Amino acid sequence: MEIRKDLILVSVEYENNDNKAVMTFLDKERKQVRVVNFNKQSYQNGKFIDDPEKAEKVEEWCKEYFDVDFADLKDCVGVAKDVYCYDTFNSLWESQTISKFTADMNKQIYQTEISEIIVDDYAIRIRYPIDGKTYESKMSYSIYLEDTKEWFQDPIKKEKKYADFEEKFHVPVERANELVGTHIIIEVKAAFGKFYYGDIKALPKN
């Protein structure tokens, strides 16, 4: 990631029925442009769908970074902003990207600590740093149906994963945030010989 300071916003265009703002910043020194997107919709199963929660967040970003509503972003052409430049996207703030385990990490053991635990309708996501990058282990309880091209929660699998979580970490999922900062051991494994993931070893019982 690289921060390019004080880039000028030169254009704002709206797409997807005015749900997405495409902001172009000019990096005059490098003769480059940096595009930042504010999208009120979420991408699921190959298409963009309305997401009221995300739309609310986008409006908050507009107020925080430009002091205008989403619909008035065009009025901000000419302002200067620092742009955080990543390999595949640009942002107006430092973003957390989830790194993928690779073949050269297979069978390696890492000692780290839990930085974040996210529980949603489809999985428990446990995040932790390794060598300055953020990785994630998932306990998933969802199924993807090809007929509808959507993800669906499996309630029975969810109960089992919740039980597995409590057995491994010795606290219920409802208290997962208490584990932030806890030291853990990760072993990188390969599913089907090619899909690499981090296996978190069970915590010792007190």
Secondary structure by P-SEA (a helix, b strand, c coil): cccccccccccccccccccbbbbbbbcccccbbbbbbbccccccccbbbbbaaaaaaaaaaaaaccccccccccccccbbbbbbbccccccccbbbbbbbbccccccbbbbbbbccccccccbbbbbbbcccbbbbbbbccbbbbccccbbbbcaaaaaaaaaaaaaacccccccccccccccbbbbbbbccccbbbbbbcccccc
